[in-house]
Amino acid sequence: MFGLEALDLARIQFAFTISFHIIFPAITIGLASYLAVLEGLWLKTGQTVYRDLYHFWAKIFAVNFGMGVVSGLVMAYQFGTNWSAFSDFAGSVTGPLLAYEVLTAFFLEAGFLGVMLFGWNRVGPGLHFFSTIMVAVGTLISTFWILASNSWMQTPQGFEIVDGRVIPVDWFAVVFNPSFPYRLAHMATAAFLATAFFVGASAAWHLLRGRNTPAMRKMFSMALWMALLVAPVQAVIGDFHGINTLEHQPAKIAGIEGHWDNSSGEPTPLILFGWPDMEREETRFKVEVPYLGSLILTHSLDKQVPALKEFAKEDRPNSTIIFWSFRIMVAMGMLMILTGLWSLWLRWRGGLFESRAFLYFCLWMGPSGLIAILAGWFTTEIGRQPWVVYGIMRTADGVSAHSAGQLGLTLVLFVVIYFAVFGAGMSYVMRLVRKGPVTGEGDHQHEGGPGTRHTPARPLSAPKEGTHDSDHGGENTEGRA
């Protein structure tokens, strides 16, 4: 298929499915914690705006959760179908880690999700709030185990190889491998930021259309506080992560920097832009800042960063791709920091909700968090190549014995089915976003309260409900305060 070998098609297929999948857990992780905050604030203050926002985002959370589960199952099956040699080699480590994720995180989420979505007036306020917290905790536990498994593939330790298979000898070392703490913090923070900008863009869209309600203002304000406070923290985490990668995966850093040669003996410059040419072994058309590469990565002005020519050609990652994917991620991060600072200035001037230029900017920044996550995953996964378990097993040795024709056919089927199914799901989510939260304002009196039959969060019936459906607005404040 297009001159691609079976290995290339297997990698493309996995990259395609994981790119779709990661969008949904990222939003799910952030929304789960956001819902816990909203319900906690409502219980504390009694302000109906928090209740209305909770019901609105709970529906979007439910749809994302469902799509995340379905897309995740497909990925799990691919380990056995397309990467059976890898599963046979490293399954004694990756298998238990993924099983722990199911036994802890998924069961926790599934156990409390029904109460969270459908128990608003069927259980007491304390139990419902506890259920929301447990779902949020479950998403973070899931992140913990998934990142533990993936990080072990990046920086493996705590194992022995016996009869051609990995045998874990120290589970603590396996889980808490050298890159795990940095990658866990980086991914969790990225999920919170991606959600914040998604929420902020949703509010900006309604504010631009004149729906300047307390719910929209609160939603917009909370999202921008998150951007202001967390985006700079993410930059610091990224710096620590980069230093860790330099220590354990120097070839990846050399590829990210597009840095080829250290023969001059001079400190490493930072190449801002350029085109790494893998055949000519140079970065063409480069624009660089002297010394800055050494300063950022080694925190000194005299040390050098490893160069690509220090590694054998067969051990080099594709610098052309990861050079640019990394810069896209960093660019999104810088724009997030700018958004937070701009919002702070507008708060001080009293025009946060009135500046149409800023509202349009926030609207366009809506997908920035997800773009950054995808670019970051491309960087870390392609930068690990040609290893599926870094330094231990090559990717070419982990693929199943399928023909290029078989993998090409299944790849086409995946593309068609994914765009049809998940495209419809994402379109549905955007319909929910465009509808916006229904508030308790106006002449309509919201029904519901303890002991009243009421189902506040039916995600699949939302578009059919009227603007002031009681299922959206939920209950009066006295019912839960």
C-alpha positions in Angstrom: 0.0 0.0 0.0 1.7 3.2 -1.3 5.0 1.4 -1.1 4.7 1.0 2.7 5.8 -2.1 4.5 3.8 -4.0 7.0 5.8 -2.5 9.9 5.0 1.1 8.6 1.3 0.3 8.3 1.1 -1.3 11.7 2.7 1.8 13.2 0.4 4.2 11.3 -2.6 2.2 12.4 -1.6 2.3 16.0 -0.8 6.0 15.7 -4.2 6.7 14.2 -6.1 4.9 16.8 -4.2 6.3 19.8 -4.5 9.8 18.3 -8.3 9.5 18.3 -8.3 7.8 21.7 -6.2 10.3 23.6 -8.6 13.1 22.9 -11.4 11.6 24.9 -9.5 10.6 28.1 -7.8 14.0 28.2 -11.1 15.8 28.3 -12.6 13.2 30.6 -9.7 13.6 33.1 -10.2 17.4 33.2 -13.9 17.4 33.2 -14.2 14.9 36.0 -12.2 17.1 38.4 -14.0 20.2 37.1 -17.3 18.6 37.9 -16.1 17.8 41.4 -15.1 21.4 41.9 -18.4 22.7 40.6 -20.5 20.4 42.9 -18.3 21.3 45.8 -18.7 25.0 45.2 -22.5 24.6 44.9 -22.8 22.7 48.1 -20.6 25.3 49.9 -22.2 28.4 48.5 -25.7 27.4 47.3 -25.2 29.4 44.1 -27.3 27.9 41.4 -24.8 28.8 38.7 -22.5 26.0 39.8 -25.4 23.5 39.7 -26.4 24.6 36.2 -22.8 24.3 35.0 -22.5 20.8 36.7 -25.5 19.5 34.8 -24.3 20.9 31.5 -20.8 19.5 31.7 -21.9 16.2 33.1 -23.6 15.4 29.9 -20.5 16.2 27.8 -18.4 14.2 30.3 -20.7 11.2 29.8 -20.4 11.2 26.0 -16.6 11.6 26.2 -16.3 8.8 28.7 -18.2 6.5 26.5 -16.1 7.3 23.4 -12.9 6.9 25.5 -13.9 3.5 26.6 -14.7 2.2 23.1 -11.6 3.7 21.5 -9.4 2.3 24.3 -10.7 -1.2 23.8 -9.6 -1.1 20.2 -6.1 -0.1 21.2 -5.9 -3.0 23.7 -6.8 -5.5 21.0 -4.1 -4.1 18.7 -1.4 -5.3 21.1 -2.5 -8.8 20.4 -3.3 -8.5 16.7 -0.6 -6.2 15.3 2.1 -6.4 18.0 1.9 -10.0 19.2 5.7 -10.4 19.3 6.0 -7.3 21.6 3.1 -8.7 23.8 4.9 -12.1 24.0 8.2 -10.4 24.9 7.0 -7.7 27.4 3.5 -8.8 28.3 4.5 -9.9 31.8 5.1 -6.2 32.6 2.6 -4.3 30.4 -0.2 -6.9 30.9 -0.4 -6.6 34.8 -0.1 -2.8 34.6 -3.1 -2.5 32.3 -4.9 -5.0 34.4 -4.3 -2.9 37.5 -5.8 0.0 35.6 -9.0 -2.0 35.0 -9.2 -3.4 38.5 -8.7 -0.1 40.2 -9.6 2.9 38.0 -12.2 1.5 35.6 -14.1 -0.4 38.3 -14.0 2.7 40.5 -15.3 4.9 37.7 -17.9 2.4 36.6 -19.1 1.9 40.2 -19.8 5.5 40.9 -20.6 6.8 37.4 -24.2 5.8 37.5 -24.7 7.5 40.8 -23.0 10.6 39.5 -25.1 10.8 36.3 -28.5 9.5 37.4 -28.5 9.8 41.2 -28.9 13.6 41.6 -32.3 13.3 43.3 -32.0 9.6 44.2 -29.2 9.8 46.8 -28.3 12.4 49.4 -26.0 15.3 48.6 -23.1 13.9 50.4 -23.2 10.5 48.6 -23.6 12.2 45.2 -20.7 14.5 45.8 -18.6 11.5 47.0 -19.5 9.7 43.8 -18.4 12.7 41.7 -15.1 12.8 43.6 -14.6 9.0 43.1 -15.1 9.3 39.4 -12.5 12.1 39.3 -10.1 10.1 41.4 -10.7 7.1 39.1 -9.6 9.1 36.0 -6.4 10.1 37.7 -5.7 6.5 38.8 -6.2 5.4 35.2 -3.7 8.0 34.1 -1.3 6.6 36.7 -1.3 3.1 35.4 -1.4 3.9 31.7 1.6 6.3 32.1 3.4 3.7 34.3 3.2 1.2 31.4 4.1 3.6 28.7 6.9 5.2 30.8 8.4 1.7 31.4 8.6 1.3 27.6 10.5 4.6 27.5 12.9 4.0 30.5 12.7 0.3 31.4 14.0 -1.0 34.7 13.2 -3.6 37.4 13.3 -6.6 35.1 15.4 -9.4 33.7 15.3 -11.2 30.4 14.8 -14.9 30.7 14.4 -17.2 27.7 13.8 -14.2 25.5 11.0 -12.7 27.6 10.9 -9.9 30.1 10.5 -11.0 33.7 9.7 -8.4 36.4 11.9 -8.7 39.5 11.1 -5.4 41.2 7.6 -4.0 40.6 8.3 -0.8 42.5 11.2 -0.1 40.1 9.0 -1.1 37.1 6.2 1.3 38.1 8.3 4.2 39.3 10.8 4.1 36.5 13.0 7.1 35.9 10.7 9.0 33.5 7.4 8.1 35.1 7.0 11.0 37.7 7.7 13.6 35.0 5.5 12.1 32.4 2.6 11.6 34.8 2.7 15.2 36.0 3.1 16.4 32.4 0.2 14.4 31.1 -2.2 15.1 34.0 -1.5 18.9 33.8 -1.9 18.8 30.0 -5.4 17.2 30.4 -6.4 19.9 32.9 -5.2 22.7 30.5 -6.8 21.1 27.5 -10.1 21.0 29.4 -9.8 24.5 30.6 -9.3 25.9 27.1 -12.2 23.7 25.8 -14.4 25.1 28.5 -13.1 28.7 28.0 -13.7 28.5 24.2 -17.3 27.2 24.8 -18.0 30.2 27.1 -16.3 32.6 24.6 -18.6 31.3 21.8 -21.7 32.1 23.8 -20.4 35.5 25.1 -19.7 36.5 21.5 -23.3 35.8 20.7 -24.6 38.0 23.5 -25.4 35.4 26.0 -23.7 37.2 28.8 -25.2 35.2 31.7 -23.7 34.5 35.1 -23.1 30.9 34.0 -21.1 31.9 31.0 -19.2 34.5 32.9 -18.4 32.0 35.7 -17.4 29.3 33.2 -15.1 31.7 31.3 -13.5 33.1 34.4 -12.8 29.7 36.0 -11.2 28.5 32.7 -8.9 31.5 32.5 -7.8 31.3 36.1 -6.7 27.7 35.3 -4.8 28.9 32.3 -3.1 31.7 34.3 -2.0 29.5 37.1 -1.4 26.1 35.5 0.2 26.9 32.1 3.4 28.3 33.6 3.6 25.3 36.0 3.3 23.1 32.9 6.3 24.9 31.4 8.4 24.1 34.5 7.3 20.5 34.5 8.3 20.3 30.8 11.7 21.6 31.7 12.3 18.9 34.3 10.9 16.3 31.8 13.4 17.5 29.2 16.3 17.2 31.5 15.2 13.7 32.4 14.9 12.7 28.8 18.4 14.1 28.1 19.8 11.7 30.7 17.9 8.6 29.7 17.1 9.1 26.0 19.8 11.4 24.6 19.1 10.4 21.0 15.5 11.7 21.3 16.8 15.1 22.6 19.3 15.3 19.7 16.4 14.7 17.3 14.1 17.2 18.9 16.9 19.8 18.7 17.8 18.9 15.2 21.4 19.0 16.4 23.9 16.9 14.4 27.5 17.7 15.2 29.5 18.6 18.3 32.9 18.6 16.5 33.3 22.4 16.9 33.5 22.0 20.7 31.2 25.1 21.2 28.1 25.1 23.4 24.9 23.9 21.7 22.8 26.6 20.0 19.0 26.5 20.1 17.6 26.0 16.6 14.3 27.9 16.5 13.3 26.9 13.0 14.8 24.7 10.3 14.4 21.4 8.3 16.3 18.4 9.7 17.4 16.4 6.6 17.9 12.7 7.7 19.7 11.9 4.4 22.1 14.8 4.3 22.6 14.7 8.1 22.1 18.4 8.6 19.4 20.8 9.5 18.8 23.1 6.5 17.5 26.7 6.6 18.1 26.9 10.3 17.6 29.9 12.4 19.5 29.5 15.7 20.3 31.3 18.9 23.9 30.6 20.2 24.4 29.0 23.6 20.6 28.8 24.3 20.3 25.0 23.7 23.0 24.3 26.3 21.4 26.8 28.7 17.9 25.3 28.4 18.9 21.6 28.5 22.0 21.6 30.7 21.4 24.8 32.6 25.0 25.9 31.7 26.7 27.9 29.0 29.6 25.5 28.3 28.2 22.0 28.2 27.1 20.4 24.9 23.9 18.5 24.1 24.4 15.1 22.4 24.4 15.2 18.6 22.7 12.9 16.2 26.0 11.9 14.6 27.0 10.4 17.9 24.4 7.6 17.3 24.4 5.0 14.6 22.0 5.7 11.7 19.8 2.8 12.6 19.4 4.1 16.2 18.3 7.6 15.3 14.7 8.8 15.6 13.1 10.7 12.7 14.3 14.2 13.6 12.3 15.8 10.8 9.0 14.9 12.5 9.9 15.3 16.2 11.7 18.6 15.6 8.4 20.1 14.4 6.0 18.3 16.6 7.9 19.5 19.7 7.8 23.1 18.4 4.1 22.9 17.8 3.6 21.7 21.4 5.8 24.5 22.8 4.1 27.1 20.6 0.7 26.0 22.0 2.1 26.2 25.6 3.4 29.7 25.0 0.1 30.8 23.6 -1.6 29.4 26.7 0.6 31.4 29.0 -0.1 34.5 26.9 -3.8 33.8 27.2 -3.6 33.7 31.0 -1.5 36.9 31.2 -3.9 38.7 28.8 -6.9 37.6 30.9 -5.2 39.0 34.0 -4.6 42.3 32.4 -8.3 42.4 31.2 -9.5 41.6 34.8 -7.5 44.4 36.1 -9.0 46.7 33.5 -12.5 45.4 34.1 -13.1 44.2 30.5 -12.6 40.4 30.7 -16.1 39.6 29.3 -16.3 42.6 26.9 -13.2 42.4 24.8 -14.3 40.8 21.6 -10.7 40.5 20.4 -9.8 38.4 23.5 -13.1 36.4 23.2 -12.2 35.5 19.6 -8.7 34.6 20.6 -10.0 32.3 23.3 -12.4 30.7 20.8 -9.6 29.9 18.5 -7.5 28.6 21.4 -10.2 26.0 22.2 -8.4 23.1 20.6 -4.9 24.3 21.6 -4.6 21.9 24.5 -5.6 18.9 22.5 -3.2 19.9 19.7 -0.4 20.2 22.3 -1.2 16.8 23.7 -1.1 15.2 20.2 2.1 16.9 19.3 3.6 15.9 22.6 2.7 12.3 22.1 4.1 12.2 18.6 7.3 13.7 19.9 7.7 11.2 22.7 6.6 8.1 20.8 8.4 8.8 17.5 11.4 10.0 19.4 11.6 6.6 21.1 12.1 4.9 17.7 13.5 2.6 16.5 12.8 1.0 19.9 9.4 -0.3 21.2 11.1 -0.9 24.6 13.9 1.6 24.6 17.3 0.0 24.3 15.8 -3.5 24.7 13.5 -4.4 21.8 13.3 -2.8 18.4 9.9 -1.9 17.0 10.6 -4.1 13.9 11.0 -7.1 16.2 7.7 -6.5 17.9 5.3 -6.5 15.0 3.0 -9.4 14.1 3.5 -11.5 10.9 0.9 -9.8 8.8 1.2 -8.8 5.2 1.1 -5.2 4.0 -2.2 -5.9 2.2 -3.9 -7.1 5.4 -2.7 -4.1 7.4 -3.5 -1.7 4.6 -7.1 -3.0 4.4 -7.7 -2.8 8.1 -6.1 0.7 8.3 -8.6 1.9 5.6 -11.5 0.3 7.6 -10.3 1.9 10.8 -10.2 5.4 9.1 -13.7 5.0 7.7 -15.3 3.6 10.8 -13.5 6.0 13.2 -14.5 9.1 11.3 -18.0 7.8 11.0 -18.5 6.8 14.6 -16.3 9.2 16.6 -17.0 12.0 14.1 -20.7 11.6 14.9 -19.8 11.5 18.7 -17.7 14.7 18.5 -20.4 16.4 16.4 -22.9 15.5 19.1 -20.6 17.0 21.8 -20.4 20.2 19.8 -24.2 20.3 19.6 -24.3 20.1 23.4 -21.7 22.9 23.6 -23.7 25.1 21.2 -26.8 24.6 23.3 -25.0 25.7 26.4 -26.1 25.4 30.1 -29.7 26.0 30.9 -30.0 28.2 34.0 -32.7 28.9 36.5 -33.3 32.4 35.2 -36.5 33.5 33.6 -40.2 32.6 34.2 -39.7 28.8 34.1 -39.7 27.2 37.5 -37.4 24.2 37.8 -38.8 21.0 39.1 -37.1 18.5 41.3 -35.8 18.0 44.8 -35.2 15.2 47.2 -37.8 12.5 46.9 -38.9 13.8 43.4 -38.4 11.5 40.4 -36.0 13.3 38.2 -33.2 12.4 35.8 -30.9 15.4 35.5 -28.2 14.0 33.2 -29.4 12.1 30.2 -26.7 12.8 27.7 -28.4 11.1 24.7 -31.6 13.0 25.1 -30.1 16.5 25.5 -30.6 17.9 22.0 -34.3 16.9 22.1 -34.9 18.8 25.3 -36.3 22.3 25.3 -34.2 25.3 26.3 -35.6 25.2 29.8 -36.0 21.5 30.3 -36.1 20.6 34.0 -33.5 17.9 33.4 -31.0 20.5 32.4 -31.6 23.0 35.2 -32.1 20.3 37.8 -33.5 21.3 41.1 -34.0 24.3 43.3 -31.2 25.3 45.6 -33.1 24.3 48.7 -33.3 20.8 47.5 -29.6 20.2 47.9 -28.2 23.0 50.0 
